[in-house]
C-alpha cells in the first residue's frame, strides 16, 4: 500500500509591524495617507509623479515623503533615480493597527480618529472608482459588492469568522519572493483589491 502524502503545512505567517502611538501620529494626516495608498497600490514613485496625481506642490509632497520614511512606512528605492529625483516605495512589512492600544490614551485619540476616517474614505473611493470605470463583462461579473446582515455572533465567533476569511485571502496571496506564481505571470491578471468590513451593530428599539 503506497504511503499517503504528508499533509502540506500552511505557509508561515507573514511578519507584520504593529503601529504604536508615535507612528500613528506620523501617519494620521490626509495627504500622507493618500501618498502611502498610491505607493501601496501602484508601486514606487517620485515626489514629482505623486504631486501631479494628487494635485499638490512637489515640495510639500517631498516633505511628507520624508516624514513617512522617518516613521518607517516607506523607504527610498536605492539604485534608481538621481540625487534630485528620488524614488520611494512602501516598506515590505504590512502594518497592523489595534484600536484597543489607544482606547485610553487621550494624546492619540485625535490621530486615531483622523486615521480611521481617512481609511474609510479611501475604501469608499476605491469602490466608487470601480463602479464608475468601464470594465468588460468578464471583470464586471467577477467583482462583487455584497453584504450579509442576518448573522448573530458573539465576539469570539466574530473573531473566528474574520480569521477564516483572512486565511482564504492568504491562500490566494503569492509569497513576496515567488517569481514563478502563475497567477501573477498570467497576462490577463490584474491587481485585485479585497476589502473586508465586519463589525457589530447595536440593537435598535423598533417598538
N, C-alpha and C positions, 0 to 999 in steps of 0.2 A: 504494500500500500504506500503510495508516494507521500512524502512529508507534506503536511499542509503549510502553505506560505505563512511566514510570520506576519502578523498584522502590522501595517505601517504605522509608525508613531507620528503623532501630529507635529507639524513644524514648530520649532521653538518660538516662543512669544517674542515679538519684536520689541526691543527696548524702547521705552518712552521717557520723556522728560516731564516731570511734574512741575507745573508752573507755581512759583512761590510769589509772595507779596511783591517783591521788588520787580520781578519780571512781568507780573501782571500790570503793575503801574507803567512799566516801559512799553507794553503792547497796547494798552487801552487808550487808543487815540484813533479817530475815524480814518485819517489818512494812512497811518501806519498799518492799520488792519487791512485797508484796501491794497496797499503795496504788498503786504505779505500774502494776501489772497492771489494777486496776479502772479507772484513768483511761485506760489504753490501750484496753481492751475496750469500756467503756461510756460514755466521754466525760467531760466536765467534771463536777466535783462539789465540794461544800463539805466542810470538816472534819467538820461535824455529820453529813452524809449518809454519809461514809466511816466514821465512828466507829460509826454504827448498823449498817452492813453488816458491819463487822469485829469488832464486839463489844468495842470499845476506848473509852477515855476521849477525849473531844473534844480536851482539852488535849494529850494525848500525840500524837494524830494531827496536830494543828496543828504541833507541834514537828517531826515527821518530814516534813511537807509543806514547811516552810521549809528543812529540810536538803536535800531533793531539789531544791528550787528553787536553792539555793546552788550545787549541783553541776551545774545546767543540765539536769536531766531533766524538770522541769515548770516551768510559768510561770503567773502569775496571769492570769485572763481579764479583761482590762480592760473597763470599761463594764458590768459585771454584778456584782450583789451590793452589799454595803454595807461600811462600814469594819469592822463587827463580823462580817460573814459574807462571806468572800472565796471566789470560785470559782477552782478550779485546773484546769489541763489539761496534758496531756503536750505537750512541745515537738514541732514538726513534723518534726524531723530524726531518722531512725532511728539507733539505737545499734548499733555493731559492736564485738564483743569478740574479740580474738585471744589465745587462751590462751598462745601461744608468747611473747607480750610479757612474761609474768610467770613464765615457767618457772624462771628463775634468780634471782628476786627473793624472798628469804625474807620480806621485810616485807609482801608481798601474798599470800603463799601461803594464809594463813588466810581472807582476804577472798575469794579466788578459789574456795576450797572451799565457803564459805557460799553464794556466788552460784550456783555450778553446782548444788549440792544443792537449793537453793530453786527454781531454774529447772526442774529435772527434776520436782520435786514439783508445780509449777504445771501442767506439761504433763500429768502423770498425772491431776491433779484435773479438768482440762478434759475428758479422755476419759471418766472415770467419771461426771461430770455429764451428758455427752451420753448415755451408756448408761442412766442412771437416769431421765432425763427422758422425758416422754410426747411422742412425735412421730407425725405422721400417716405413712401408708405412703409418700407421695412423698418426704418428707425422710428417712425411715428408709432407703429404698432408695438415696438419693443419697449418703449418707455412707459412709465406708469406714474400716476399721481393718485394715491389711494389712502384711505383711512378706515380704521376699524374702531368702532365706539361701543361695542357690546361686551367688552371684556370686563370682568370683575376680578381684580387681583389684589393680593397682599403685597407689601413692599418686597418680601423675599421672592415672590412669584414674578414680580415685575423685573427684578434684577436678573432672575434666571432667564426670562424671555429675552432681555437685552443681550445677555451673554450668548445665547443660542444664535441670535441674529448676527452678532459680531463674528461668531465662528463661521457662519455661512459666508460672510463677506471675506473673511481671511482666507477661506479655501479658494476664492476666485482672485485673490490678490497675488501677483507674481512677486517672488523674492526680489529685493533691490538689485542683486547681482546676477539674476537669472537671465542671461542674454539669449538663451535658447527657448524662451517661452513662446509657444506657438501663437498664443492669443495676441501678444504684442507684435509678433512678426507678421501677422496677417495684414495685408494691405487694406482690408475692409474694416479693420478695427479702429475705433476712435476712443479718445479718453471718455470715461464714464464717471459721473458723479452720483454717488449713492448718499442720500440724505435721510437720516432716521431721527424722528422725533417721537419719543414715548414718554408720557407724563401722566400723573394722576389728575383728575378733575374733581373739584369739590362738589358735593351734592347741592342741588338747587331745590328749594322748597317750592313745589308746584301746587300746593294747596291753595 
